[in-house]
């Protein structure tokens, strides 16, 4: 059973070739540096994926892949870490980001009443977006730092346990 789940979660270069969005990166996705398992590559990939999960744009996976390619991090782990942001956690993460931004900017969180109109969006965006974007950036950096550090510590403990 464990091998079944591991094989389903495993990302291979062939799988990436089949996705049209990842074609943007071309053959750079298949560089050996993106598939290494060193401590720096793995903890950095965890941090990159966690940071990308806080970016309030669609296509979190593309952002994680871009960071992995840019910094030569483990690509499969960066893609896996993006799933910190999922349909269950997304509303809580974005609410937390908004409230964090309000706290930093010393604003009172405004009540949120959704209307599906362009006029509503233009009016509300001016007051909601600055604290939301600031909170997303700060929490992204904080989560990435803590996640990368925790990953590095766990890797060190795991390797010490295996050798000793």
DSSP file (Angstrom, degrees, kcal/mol; ACC not computed):
  #  RESIDUE AA STRUCTURE BP1 BP2  ACC     N-H-->O    O-->H-N    N-H-->O    O-->H-N    TCO  KAPPA ALPHA  PHI   PSI    X-CA   Y-CA   Z-CA
    1    1 A X     >        0   0    0      0, 0.0     4,-1.9     0, 0.0     5,-0.2   0.000 360.0 360.0 360.0 -43.5    0.0    0.0    0.0
    2    2 A X  H  >  +     0   0    0      1,-0.2     4,-2.3     2,-0.2     5,-0.2   0.899 360.0  50.1 -61.1 -41.6    2.8    2.4    0.9
    3    3 A X  H  > S+     0   0    0      1,-0.2     4,-2.3     2,-0.2    -1,-0.2   0.845 106.1  57.3 -65.9 -33.3    4.5    1.8   -2.5
    4    4 A X  H  > S+     0   0    0      2,-0.2     4,-1.6     1,-0.2    -2,-0.2   0.943 110.7  41.8 -62.2 -48.0    1.2    2.4   -4.3
    5    5 A X  H  X S+     0   0    0     -4,-1.9     4,-1.8     1,-0.2    -2,-0.2   0.889 113.4  53.4 -67.1 -39.0    0.8    5.9   -2.7
    6    6 A X  H  X S+     0   0    0     -4,-2.3     4,-1.1     1,-0.2    -1,-0.2   0.898 109.1  48.7 -62.9 -40.3    4.5    6.7   -3.3
    7    7 A X  H  < S+     0   0    0     -4,-2.3    -1,-0.2     1,-0.2    -2,-0.2   0.835 110.3  51.9 -70.1 -30.9    4.2    5.8   -7.0
    8    8 A X  H  < S+     0   0    0     -4,-1.6    -1,-0.2     1,-0.2    -2,-0.2   0.830 113.3  44.0 -72.6 -31.5    1.1    8.0   -7.3
    9    9 A X  H  < S+     0   0    0     -4,-1.8    -1,-0.2    -5,-0.1    -2,-0.2   0.626  88.3 110.1 -86.9 -14.2    2.9   11.0   -5.7
   10   10 A X     <  -     0   0    0     -4,-1.1     2,-0.5    -5,-0.2    -3,-0.0  -0.427  57.7-150.1 -69.1 130.2    6.1   10.6   -7.6
   11   11 A X        -     0   0    0     -2,-0.2     2,-0.3     4,-0.0    65,-0.1  -0.882  16.4-172.6-101.3 128.8    6.7   13.3  -10.3
   12   12 A X     >  -     0   0    0     -2,-0.5     4,-1.7     1,-0.1     3,-0.4  -0.827  36.9-114.8-117.8 157.9    8.8   12.3  -13.3
   13   13 A X  H  > S+     0   0    0     -2,-0.3     4,-1.9     1,-0.2     5,-0.1   0.853 116.6  58.1 -57.9 -33.9   10.2   14.3  -16.1
   14   14 A X  H  > S+     0   0    0      1,-0.2     4,-0.9     2,-0.2    -1,-0.2   0.890 103.9  51.1 -64.7 -38.4    7.9   12.4  -18.5
   15   15 A X  H >4 S+     0   0    0     -3,-0.4     3,-0.6     1,-0.2     4,-0.5   0.895 109.1  51.1 -64.9 -39.0    4.9   13.6  -16.6
   16   16 A X  H >< S+     0   0    0     -4,-1.7     3,-1.2     1,-0.2     6,-0.2   0.857 102.2  60.3 -67.6 -34.1    6.1   17.2  -16.7
   17   17 A X  H 3< S+     0   0    0     -4,-1.9    -1,-0.2     1,-0.2    -2,-0.2   0.800 100.1  57.4 -61.9 -27.6    6.5   17.0  -20.5
   18   18 A X  T << S+     0   0    0     -4,-0.9     2,-0.5    -3,-0.6    -1,-0.2   0.638  87.9  87.5 -80.6 -14.6    2.8   16.2  -20.9
   19   19 A X    <>  -     0   0    0     -3,-1.2     4,-0.6    -4,-0.5     3,-0.4  -0.766  65.8-154.0 -90.9 123.9    1.7   19.4  -19.1
   20   20 A X  T >4 S+     0   0    0     -2,-0.5     3,-0.6     1,-0.2     4,-0.3   0.817  91.2  58.2 -67.5 -30.3    1.4   22.4  -21.5
   21   21 A X  G >4 S+     0   0    0      1,-0.2     3,-1.0     2,-0.2    -1,-0.2   0.849 102.9  52.6 -69.6 -32.4    2.0   25.0  -18.8
   22   22 A X  G >4 S+     0   0    0     -3,-0.4     3,-1.5     1,-0.2     4,-0.3   0.612  87.1  81.7 -80.1  -9.9    5.4   23.6  -17.9
   23   23 A X  G X< S+     0   0    0     -3,-0.6     3,-1.2    -4,-0.6    -1,-0.2   0.732  74.7  78.0 -63.4 -20.4    6.5   23.7  -21.5
   24   24 A X  G <  S+     0   0    0     -3,-1.0    -1,-0.3    -4,-0.3    -2,-0.2   0.813  93.6  48.4 -55.8 -32.3    7.2   27.4  -20.8
   25   25 A X  G X  S-     0   0    0     -3,-1.5     3,-1.4     1,-0.2    -1,-0.3   0.555  93.5-168.6 -89.5  -9.3   10.4   26.3  -19.0
   26   26 A X  G X   -     0   0    0     -3,-1.2     3,-1.2    -4,-0.3    -1,-0.2  -0.196  60.6 -16.4  60.5-143.8   11.5   24.0  -21.8
   27   27 A X  G >  S+     0   0    0      1,-0.2     3,-1.7     2,-0.1    -1,-0.2   0.563 116.9  86.9 -74.4  -9.1   14.4   21.6  -21.3
   28   28 A X  G X  S+     0   0    0     -3,-1.4     3,-1.3     1,-0.3    -1,-0.2   0.775  78.1  67.8 -61.6 -24.2   15.5   23.4  -18.1
   29   29 A X  G <  S+     0   0    0     -3,-1.2    -1,-0.3     1,-0.3    -2,-0.1   0.702  96.6  53.7 -67.3 -17.4   13.0   21.3  -16.2
   30   30 A X  G <  S+     0   0    0     -3,-1.7    -1,-0.3    -4,-0.1    -2,-0.2   0.253  74.7 128.0-105.3  12.2   15.1   18.2  -16.9
   31   31 A X    X   -     0   0    0     -3,-1.3     3,-1.7     1,-0.1     4,-0.3  -0.474  67.0-125.7 -65.6 137.6   18.4   19.6  -15.6
   32   32 A X  G >  S+     0   0    0      1,-0.3     3,-1.6     2,-0.2     4,-0.2   0.793 106.3  67.9 -57.0 -28.6   19.9   17.1  -13.0
   33   33 A X  G >  S+     0   0    0      1,-0.3     3,-0.8     2,-0.2    -1,-0.3   0.790  94.4  57.3 -63.4 -26.6   20.2   19.9  -10.4
   34   34 A X  G <  S+     0   0    0     -3,-1.7    41,-3.0     1,-0.2    42,-0.5   0.512 108.5  45.9 -82.1  -3.7   16.4   20.0  -10.2
   35   35 A X  G <  S+     0   0    0     -3,-1.6    -1,-0.2    -4,-0.3    -2,-0.2   0.208  86.4 117.5-121.8  13.6   16.1   16.4   -9.3
   36   36 A X    <   -     0   0    0     -3,-0.8    -3,-0.0    -4,-0.2    39,-0.0  -0.338  54.4-146.9 -80.5 164.4   18.9   16.2   -6.6
   37   37 A X        +     0   0    0     -2,-0.1    -1,-0.1     4,-0.1     2,-0.1  -0.060  45.5 135.9-125.9  33.4   18.2   15.3   -3.0
   38   38 A X     >  -     0   0    0      1,-0.1     4,-2.5     4,-0.0     5,-0.3  -0.348  67.6-107.7 -74.5 163.8   20.8   17.4   -1.1
   39   39 A X  H  > S+     0   0    0      1,-0.2     4,-2.8     2,-0.2     5,-0.4   0.907 119.2  48.7 -60.1 -44.3   19.8   19.3    2.0
   40   40 A X  H  > S+     0   0    0      1,-0.2     4,-2.1     2,-0.2     5,-0.2   0.917 112.9  47.6 -62.5 -43.9   19.9   22.7    0.3
   41   41 A X  H  > S+     0   0    0      2,-0.2    33,-1.7     1,-0.2     4,-1.5   0.891 117.3  41.8 -66.5 -39.7   17.9   21.5   -2.6
   42   42 A X  H  X S+     0   0    0     -4,-2.5     4,-2.2     2,-0.2    -2,-0.2   0.931 117.8  43.0 -76.3 -46.5   15.2   19.9   -0.5
   43   43 A X  H  X S+     0   0    0     -4,-2.8     4,-2.1    -5,-0.3    -2,-0.2   0.883 116.0  50.2 -69.0 -35.2   14.8   22.5    2.2
   44   44 A X  H  X S+     0   0    0     -4,-2.1     4,-2.7    -5,-0.4    -1,-0.2   0.875 109.4  51.4 -66.6 -37.3   14.9   25.3   -0.4
   45   45 A X  H  X S+     0   0    0     -4,-1.5     4,-2.6    -5,-0.2     5,-0.2   0.893 108.7  50.9 -66.1 -40.1   12.3   23.5   -2.5
   46   46 A X  H  X S+     0   0    0     -4,-2.2     4,-2.2     2,-0.2    -2,-0.2   0.932 112.7  46.4 -61.8 -45.2   10.1   23.2    0.6
   47   47 A X  H  X S+     0   0    0     -4,-2.1     4,-2.5     2,-0.2    -2,-0.2   0.909 112.4  50.2 -63.7 -43.0   10.5   27.0    1.2
   48   48 A X  H  X S+     0   0    0     -4,-2.7     4,-2.5     1,-0.2    -2,-0.2   0.916 112.1  47.0 -63.9 -43.7    9.8   27.8   -2.4
   49   49 A X  H  X S+     0   0    0     -4,-2.6     4,-1.6     2,-0.2    -1,-0.2   0.898 113.0  48.7 -65.4 -40.8    6.7   25.8   -2.6
   50   50 A X  H  X S+     0   0    0     -4,-2.2     4,-0.6    -5,-0.2    -2,-0.2   0.904 112.3  48.9 -66.5 -40.7    5.4   27.2    0.7
   51   51 A X  H >X S+     0   0    0     -4,-2.5     3,-1.3     1,-0.2     4,-0.6   0.936 110.1  51.3 -62.7 -45.3    6.1   30.8   -0.5
   52   52 A X  H >< S+     0   0    0     -4,-2.5     3,-0.8     1,-0.3    -1,-0.2   0.820 100.7  63.4 -62.2 -30.4    4.4   30.1   -3.8
   53   53 A X  H 3< S+     0   0    0     -4,-1.6    -1,-0.3     1,-0.2    -2,-0.2   0.738 102.0  50.8 -68.2 -20.4    1.3   28.8   -2.0
   54   54 A X  H << S+     0   0    0     -3,-1.3     2,-0.4    -4,-0.6    -1,-0.2   0.589  80.6 108.8 -90.8 -12.4    0.8   32.3   -0.4
   55   55 A X  S << S-     0   0    0     -3,-0.8     2,-2.1    -4,-0.6     8,-0.1  -0.516  72.2-135.1 -68.2 123.0    1.0   34.2   -3.6
   56   56 A X  S    S+     0   0    0     -2,-0.4     2,-0.3    77,-0.1    -1,-0.1  -0.225  72.9  92.1 -81.4  53.8   -2.6   35.4   -4.3
   57   57 A X  S    S-     0   0    0     -2,-2.1     3,-0.1     1,-0.0    -2,-0.0  -0.947  80.4-104.4-133.5 155.3   -2.6   34.5   -8.0
   58   58 A X  S    S+     0   0    0     -2,-0.3    -1,-0.0     1,-0.2    -3,-0.0  -0.278  95.9  54.7 -69.5 170.9   -3.7   31.3   -9.7
   59   59 A X     >  +     0   0    0      3,-0.1     4,-1.5     1,-0.0     3,-0.4   0.914  54.7 165.3  71.7  45.8   -1.0   29.0  -11.0
   60   60 A X  H  > S+     0   0    0      1,-0.2     4,-2.4     2,-0.2     5,-0.2   0.853  74.2  60.1 -58.1 -34.6    0.9   28.5   -7.7
   61   61 A X  H  > S+     0   0    0      1,-0.2     4,-2.7     2,-0.2    -1,-0.2   0.890 101.2  52.5 -64.0 -39.0    2.7   25.5   -9.3
   62   62 A X  H  > S+     0   0    0     -3,-0.4     4,-2.5     2,-0.2    -1,-0.2   0.892 109.3  49.6 -64.0 -38.2    4.2   27.7  -12.1
   63   63 A X  H  X S+     0   0    0     -4,-1.5     4,-2.3     2,-0.2    -2,-0.2   0.923 111.7  48.4 -65.6 -43.4    5.6   30.0   -9.5
   64   64 A X  H  X S+     0   0    0     -4,-2.4     4,-2.5     2,-0.2    -2,-0.2   0.905 112.0  49.0 -63.4 -41.4    7.1   27.1   -7.5
   65   65 A X  H  X S+     0   0    0     -4,-2.7     4,-2.8     2,-0.2     5,-0.2   0.922 110.1  52.0 -64.0 -43.0    8.6   25.7  -10.7
   66   66 A X  H  X S+     0   0    0     -4,-2.5     4,-2.5     1,-0.2    -2,-0.2   0.911 111.7  45.9 -59.6 -43.0   10.0   29.1  -11.6
   67   67 A X  H  X S+     0   0    0     -4,-2.3     4,-2.4     2,-0.2    -1,-0.2   0.896 112.2  51.2 -66.0 -40.3   11.6   29.4   -8.2
   68   68 A X  H  X>S+     0   0    0     -4,-2.5     5,-2.1     2,-0.2     4,-0.8   0.916 113.8  43.9 -63.4 -42.8   13.0   25.8   -8.3
   69   69 A X  H ><5S+     0   0    0     -4,-2.8     3,-0.5     3,-0.2    -2,-0.2   0.924 114.1  50.5 -67.1 -44.2   14.5   26.5  -11.8
   70   70 A X  H 3<5S+     0   0    0     -4,-2.5    -2,-0.2    -5,-0.2    -1,-0.2   0.879 123.6  28.6 -62.1 -40.6   15.9   29.9  -10.7
   71   71 A X  H 3<5S-     0   0    0     -4,-2.4    -1,-0.2    -5,-0.1    -2,-0.2   0.290 107.0-115.8-107.4   9.3   17.6   28.6   -7.5
   72   72 A X  T <<5 +     0   0    0     -4,-0.8     2,-0.2    -3,-0.5    -3,-0.2   0.957  59.3 158.2  54.4  58.0   18.3   24.9   -8.6
   73   73 A X      < -     0   0    0     -5,-2.1     2,-0.6    -6,-0.1   -31,-0.2  -0.632  54.7 -77.1-106.8 166.5   16.0   23.4   -6.0
   74   74 A X     >  -     0   0    0    -33,-1.7     4,-1.8    -2,-0.2   -39,-0.2  -0.512  43.1-157.8 -67.1 112.3   14.3   20.0   -5.9
   75   75 A X  H  > S+     0   0    0    -41,-3.0     4,-2.2    -2,-0.6     5,-0.2   0.901  84.2  51.7 -64.9 -47.0   11.4   20.3   -8.4
   76   76 A X  H  > S+     0   0    0    -42,-0.5     4,-2.0     1,-0.2    -1,-0.2   0.905 112.0  47.0 -60.6 -39.8    9.1   17.5   -7.2
   77   77 A X  H  > S+     0   0    0      2,-0.2     4,-2.6     1,-0.2    -1,-0.2   0.878 109.1  54.2 -70.3 -36.0    9.2   18.7   -3.6
   78   78 A X  H  X S+     0   0    0     -4,-1.8     4,-1.0     1,-0.2    -1,-0.2   0.913 110.9  46.8 -61.6 -41.3    8.6   22.3   -4.6
   79   79 A X  H  < S+     0   0    0     -4,-2.2     4,-0.4     1,-0.2    -2,-0.2   0.874 113.2  48.7 -67.8 -36.7    5.5   21.1   -6.5
   80   80 A X  H >< S+     0   0    0     -4,-2.0     3,-1.4    -5,-0.2    -2,-0.2   0.890 106.2  56.0 -69.7 -39.4    4.3   19.1   -3.5
   81   81 A X  H >< S+     0   0    0     -4,-2.6     3,-1.7     1,-0.3    -1,-0.2   0.754  92.5  71.6 -67.2 -23.7    4.8   21.9   -1.0
   82   82 A X  G >< S+     0   0    0     -4,-1.0     3,-2.0     1,-0.3    -1,-0.3   0.791  80.9  75.0 -60.4 -26.7    2.5   24.1   -3.0
   83   83 A X  G <   +     0   0    0     -3,-1.4    -1,-0.3    -4,-0.4    -2,-0.2   0.420  65.8  90.1 -73.7   4.8   -0.4   21.9   -1.9
   84   84 A X  G <  S+     0   0    0     -3,-1.7     2,-0.8     1,-0.2    -1,-0.3   0.851  86.5  60.0 -57.9 -34.4   -0.1   23.6    1.5
   85   85 A X  S <  S+     0   0    0     -3,-2.0     2,-0.3    -4,-0.2    -1,-0.2  -0.874  79.0 145.5 -95.1 110.4   -2.6   25.9   -0.2
   86   86 A X     >  -     0   0    0     -2,-0.8     4,-2.8   -33,-0.0     3,-0.1  -0.839  66.3 -84.5-138.3 173.4   -5.6   23.7   -1.1
   87   87 A X  T  4 S+     0   0    0     -2,-0.3     4,-0.4     1,-0.2    -2,-0.0   0.756 127.3  47.8 -57.3 -23.9   -9.3   24.2   -1.4
   88   88 A X  T  4 S+     0   0    0      2,-0.1     4,-0.4     1,-0.1    -1,-0.2   0.901 120.0  34.3 -82.1 -42.8   -9.7   23.5    2.3
   89   89 A X  T  > S+     0   0    0      1,-0.2     4,-2.7    -3,-0.1     3,-0.2   0.723  97.5  84.1 -85.8 -21.5   -6.9   25.8    3.6
   90   90 A X  H  X S+     0   0    0     -4,-2.8     4,-2.5     1,-0.2     5,-0.3   0.885  89.9  46.7 -54.5 -50.5   -7.2   28.6    1.0
   91   91 A X  H  > S+     0   0    0     -4,-0.4     4,-2.1     1,-0.2    -1,-0.2   0.905 115.8  46.7 -61.2 -38.4  -10.1   30.7    2.7
   92   92 A X  H  > S+     0   0    0     -4,-0.4     4,-2.4    -3,-0.2    -1,-0.2   0.897 112.4  50.0 -68.8 -40.2   -8.4   30.5    6.1
   93   93 A X  H  X S+     0   0    0     -4,-2.7     4,-2.4     2,-0.2    -2,-0.2   0.932 113.2  45.2 -63.1 -46.0   -5.0   31.4    4.6
   94   94 A X  H  X S+     0   0    0     -4,-2.5     4,-2.2    -5,-0.2    -2,-0.2   0.858 113.2  49.7 -70.7 -34.6   -6.4   34.4    2.7
   95   95 A X  H  X S+     0   0    0     -4,-2.1     4,-2.6    -5,-0.3    -1,-0.2   0.918 112.2  48.7 -66.1 -42.5   -8.4   35.6    5.7
   96   96 A X  H  X S+     0   0    0     -4,-2.4     4,-2.4     2,-0.2    -2,-0.2   0.895 110.6  51.2 -63.3 -40.7   -5.3   35.3    7.9
   97   97 A X  H  X S+     0   0    0     -4,-2.4     4,-2.4     2,-0.2    -2,-0.2   0.923 111.0  48.1 -62.7 -44.4   -3.3   37.2    5.4
   98   98 A X  H  X S+     0   0    0     -4,-2.2     4,-2.4     1,-0.2    -2,-0.2   0.930 113.7  46.0 -62.3 -46.4   -5.9   40.0    5.3
   99   99 A X  H  X S+     0   0    0     -4,-2.6     4,-2.1     2,-0.2    -1,-0.2   0.867 111.8  51.8 -67.6 -35.4   -6.1   40.3    9.1
  100  100 A X  H  X S+     0   0    0     -4,-2.4     4,-2.4     2,-0.2    -1,-0.2   0.925 110.7  48.3 -64.3 -44.4   -2.3   40.2    9.4
  101  101 A X  H  X S+     0   0    0     -4,-2.4     4,-2.3    30,-0.3    -2,-0.2   0.895 110.2  51.6 -62.1 -40.7   -2.0   43.0    6.8
  102  102 A X  H  <>S+     0   0    0     -4,-2.4     5,-3.1     2,-0.2     4,-0.4   0.904 110.0  49.9 -61.7 -41.5   -4.7   45.0    8.7
  103  103 A X  H ><5S+     0   0    0     -4,-2.1     3,-0.8     3,-0.2    -2,-0.2   0.926 112.3  46.6 -63.3 -45.1   -2.7   44.6   11.9
  104  104 A X  H 3<5S+     0   0    0     -4,-2.4    -2,-0.2     1,-0.2    -1,-0.2   0.868 116.9  43.1 -66.4 -36.4    0.5   45.7   10.4
  105  105 A X  T 3<5S-     0   0    0     -4,-2.3    -1,-0.2    -5,-0.2    -2,-0.2   0.402 111.6-121.8 -88.9   2.7   -1.1   48.7    8.7
  106  106 A X  T < 5 +     0   0    0     -3,-0.8     2,-0.3    -4,-0.4    -3,-0.2   0.908  63.1 144.1  55.4  47.6   -3.1   49.5   11.9
  107  107 A X      < -     0   0    0     -5,-3.1     2,-0.5    -6,-0.1    -1,-0.2  -0.812  54.8-118.6-110.6 153.8   -6.4   49.2   10.1
  108  108 A X        -     0   0    0     -2,-0.3     2,-0.0     1,-0.0    -5,-0.0  -0.821  40.1-108.9 -87.9 125.6   -9.7   47.8   11.4
  109  109 A X        -     0   0    0     -2,-0.5     2,-0.2     1,-0.1    19,-0.1  -0.326  35.8-131.1 -57.1 129.7  -10.7   44.8    9.3
  110  110 A X        -     0   0    0     17,-0.1     2,-0.1     1,-0.1    -1,-0.1  -0.541  22.4-102.8 -82.3 146.5  -13.7   45.9    7.2
  111  111 A X        -     0   0    0     -2,-0.2     2,-0.6     1,-0.1    -1,-0.1  -0.436  37.8-130.3 -65.2 145.8  -16.8   43.7    7.0
  112  112 A X        +     0   0    0     -2,-0.1     2,-0.5    -3,-0.0    -1,-0.1  -0.885  30.6 171.9-109.3 116.5  -16.9   41.8    3.8
  113  113 A X        -     0   0    0     -2,-0.6     2,-0.3     2,-0.0    -2,-0.0  -0.960  24.2-143.6-124.3 111.2  -20.1   41.8    1.7
  114  114 A X        +     0   0    0     -2,-0.5     2,-0.4     2,-0.0    -2,-0.0  -0.582  23.3 171.4 -82.3 129.9  -19.7   40.2   -1.7
  115  115 A X        -     0   0    0     -2,-0.3     2,-1.5     2,-0.1     6,-0.1  -0.992  33.9-130.4-131.0 141.4  -21.5   41.6   -4.7
  116  116 A X        +     0   0    0     -2,-0.4     2,-0.3     4,-0.1     3,-0.1  -0.555  67.9 107.2 -93.2  72.0  -20.8   40.4   -8.2
  117  117 A X  S  > S-     0   0    0     -2,-1.5     4,-1.9     1,-0.1    -2,-0.1  -0.990  71.4-128.3-145.0 153.4  -20.3   43.7  -10.0
  118  118 A X  H  > S+     0   0    0     -2,-0.3     4,-2.7     1,-0.2     5,-0.2   0.869 110.5  56.3 -67.6 -37.3  -17.3   45.6  -11.4
  119  119 A X  H  > S+     0   0    0      1,-0.2     4,-2.1     2,-0.2    -1,-0.2   0.914 107.6  48.5 -61.7 -42.7  -18.3   48.7   -9.4
  120  120 A X  H  > S+     0   0    0      2,-0.2     4,-3.0     1,-0.2     5,-0.3   0.929 111.9  49.6 -62.4 -44.3  -18.2   46.7   -6.1
  121  121 A X  H  X S+     0   0    0     -4,-1.9     4,-2.7     1,-0.2     5,-0.2   0.925 111.2  48.3 -62.4 -45.2  -14.8   45.2   -7.0
  122  122 A X  H  X S+     0   0    0     -4,-2.7     4,-0.9     1,-0.2    -1,-0.2   0.896 115.8  44.5 -62.3 -40.1  -13.3   48.6   -7.9
  123  123 A X  H  X S+     0   0    0     -4,-2.1     4,-0.5    -5,-0.2     3,-0.2   0.933 120.0  39.0 -70.4 -46.5  -14.6   50.2   -4.7
  124  124 A X  H >X S+     0   0    0     -4,-3.0     4,-2.8     1,-0.2     3,-0.7   0.811 104.7  66.7 -76.8 -30.5  -13.6   47.3   -2.4
  125  125 A X  H 3X S+     0   0    0     -4,-2.7     4,-2.0    -5,-0.3     5,-0.4   0.871  94.7  59.1 -60.5 -36.4  -10.2   46.5   -4.0
  126  126 A X  H 3< S+     0   0    0     -4,-0.9     4,-0.3    -3,-0.2    -1,-0.3   0.840 117.2  31.1 -62.7 -33.0   -8.8   49.8   -2.9
  127  127 A X  H << S+     0   0    0     -3,-0.7     4,-0.5    -4,-0.5    -2,-0.2   0.769 125.1  41.8 -96.8 -28.1   -9.4   49.0    0.7
  128  128 A X  H  X S+     0   0    0     -4,-2.8     4,-1.7     2,-0.1    -3,-0.2   0.850 104.4  60.8 -88.5 -36.0   -9.0   45.3    0.8
  129  129 A X  H  X S+     0   0    0     -4,-2.0     4,-3.2    -5,-0.3     5,-0.3   0.909  95.6  56.2 -67.0 -46.1   -6.0   44.7   -1.5
  130  130 A X  H  > S+     0   0    0     -5,-0.4     4,-2.2    -4,-0.3     5,-0.2   0.938 114.4  38.4 -56.2 -49.6   -3.2   46.6    0.3
  131  131 A X  H  > S+     0   0    0     -4,-0.5     4,-2.6     1,-0.2   -30,-0.3   0.895 117.7  51.8 -67.1 -34.9   -3.5   44.7    3.7
  132  132 A X  H  X S+     0   0    0     -4,-1.7     4,-2.4     2,-0.2    -2,-0.2   0.930 112.4  44.1 -64.9 -45.5   -4.2   41.4    1.9
  133  133 A X  H  X S+     0   0    0     -4,-3.2     4,-2.4     2,-0.2    -2,-0.2   0.904 114.8  48.9 -67.9 -40.7   -1.1   41.7   -0.3
  134  134 A X  H  X S+     0   0    0     -4,-2.2     4,-2.6    -5,-0.3     5,-0.2   0.934 113.5  46.8 -63.0 -45.8    1.1   42.8    2.6
  135  135 A X  H  X S+     0   0    0     -4,-2.6     4,-2.8    -5,-0.2     5,-0.3   0.893 111.5  51.5 -63.2 -39.8   -0.2   40.0    4.8
  136  136 A X  H  X S+     0   0    0     -4,-2.4     4,-2.2    -5,-0.2    -1,-0.2   0.915 112.0  46.7 -63.0 -43.1    0.3   37.4    2.0
  137  137 A X  H  X S+     0   0    0     -4,-2.4     4,-2.4     2,-0.2    -2,-0.2   0.941 115.4  45.1 -64.4 -47.6    3.9   38.6    1.4
  138  138 A X  H  X S+     0   0    0     -4,-2.6     4,-2.6     1,-0.2    -2,-0.2   0.940 116.3  44.3 -63.4 -48.0    4.8   38.5    5.1
  139  139 A X  H  X S+     0   0    0     -4,-2.8     4,-2.9    -5,-0.2     5,-0.3   0.847 111.9  54.7 -67.8 -32.0    3.2   35.2    5.8
  140  140 A X  H  X S+     0   0    0     -4,-2.2     4,-2.3    -5,-0.3    -1,-0.2   0.933 111.6  43.5 -63.1 -46.0    4.7   33.7    2.7
  141  141 A X  H  X S+     0   0    0     -4,-2.4     4,-2.3     2,-0.2    -2,-0.2   0.910 116.9  46.8 -65.5 -42.2    8.2   34.8    3.8
  142  142 A X  H  X S+     0   0    0     -4,-2.6     4,-2.6     2,-0.2     5,-0.2   0.935 114.8  45.2 -66.1 -47.0    7.6   33.6    7.3
  143  143 A X  H  X S+     0   0    0     -4,-2.9     4,-2.9     1,-0.2     5,-0.2   0.899 113.7  50.4 -64.2 -40.7    6.1   30.2    6.3
  144  144 A X  H  X S+     0   0    0     -4,-2.3     4,-2.6    -5,-0.3     5,-0.2   0.921 112.0  47.5 -63.7 -43.5    8.8   29.7    3.7
  145  145 A X  H  X S+     0   0    0     -4,-2.3     4,-2.3     2,-0.2    -2,-0.2   0.946 116.7  42.0 -62.7 -48.8   11.6   30.4    6.3
  146  146 A X  H  X S+     0   0    0     -4,-2.6     4,-2.7     2,-0.2     5,-0.2   0.906 116.0  49.2 -66.9 -40.9   10.1   28.2    9.0
  147  147 A X  H  X S+     0   0    0     -4,-2.9     4,-2.4    -5,-0.2    -2,-0.2   0.910 112.5  47.3 -64.6 -42.8    9.2   25.4    6.5
  148  148 A X  H  X S+     0   0    0     -4,-2.6     4,-2.3    -5,-0.2    -2,-0.2   0.907 114.3  47.3 -64.6 -41.9   12.7   25.4    5.0
  149  149 A X  H  X S+     0   0    0     -4,-2.3     4,-2.4    -5,-0.2    -2,-0.2   0.919 112.9  48.2 -65.3 -44.6   14.3   25.4    8.4
  150  150 A X  H  X S+     0   0    0     -4,-2.7     4,-2.6     2,-0.2    -2,-0.2   0.903 111.5  50.7 -62.8 -41.2   12.1   22.6    9.7
  151  151 A X  H  X S+     0   0    0     -4,-2.4     4,-2.5     2,-0.2    -2,-0.2   0.922 110.3  49.4 -62.4 -44.3   12.8   20.6    6.5
  152  152 A X  H  X S+     0   0    0     -4,-2.3     4,-2.2     2,-0.2    -2,-0.2   0.913 112.5  48.0 -62.0 -42.3   16.6   21.1    6.9
  153  153 A X  H  X S+     0   0    0     -4,-2.4     4,-2.5     2,-0.2    -2,-0.2   0.918 112.2  48.6 -65.1 -43.1   16.4   20.0   10.6
  154  154 A X  H  X S+     0   0    0     -4,-2.6     4,-2.8     1,-0.2    -2,-0.2   0.893 111.1  50.8 -64.4 -39.4   14.3   16.9    9.8
  155  155 A X  H  X S+     0   0    0     -4,-2.5     4,-2.6     2,-0.2     5,-0.2   0.912 110.4  49.5 -63.5 -41.5   16.7   15.9    7.0
  156  156 A X  H  X S+     0   0    0     -4,-2.2     4,-2.3     2,-0.2    -2,-0.2   0.928 113.6  45.7 -63.3 -44.9   19.6   16.3    9.4
  157  157 A X  H  X S+     0   0    0     -4,-2.5     4,-2.4     2,-0.2    -2,-0.2   0.914 113.5  49.6 -63.7 -42.7   17.9   14.1   12.0
  158  158 A X  H  X S+     0   0    0     -4,-2.8     4,-2.1     1,-0.2    -2,-0.2   0.923 113.4  45.3 -63.1 -44.8   16.9   11.5    9.5
  159  159 A X  H  X S+     0   0    0     -4,-2.6     4,-1.8     2,-0.2    -1,-0.2   0.868 113.0  50.5 -69.0 -36.0   20.4   11.3    8.0
  160  160 A X  H  X S+     0   0    0     -4,-2.3     4,-2.0    -5,-0.2    -1,-0.2   0.900 111.5  48.7 -67.0 -39.7   22.0   11.1   11.4
  161  161 A X  H  < S+     0   0    0     -4,-2.4    -2,-0.2     1,-0.2    -1,-0.2   0.877 111.3  50.1 -66.9 -38.2   19.5    8.3   12.4
  162  162 A X  H  < S+     0   0    0     -4,-2.1    -1,-0.2     1,-0.2    -2,-0.2   0.861 118.8  36.5 -69.4 -35.8   20.2    6.4    9.2
  163  163 A X  H  <        0   0    0     -4,-1.8    -2,-0.2     1,-0.1    -1,-0.2   0.741 360.0 360.0 -90.3 -23.4   24.0    6.5    9.6
  164  164 A X     <        0   0    0     -4,-2.0    -2,-0.2    -5,-0.2    -3,-0.2   0.448 360.0 360.0-109.1 360.0   24.3    6.2   13.3
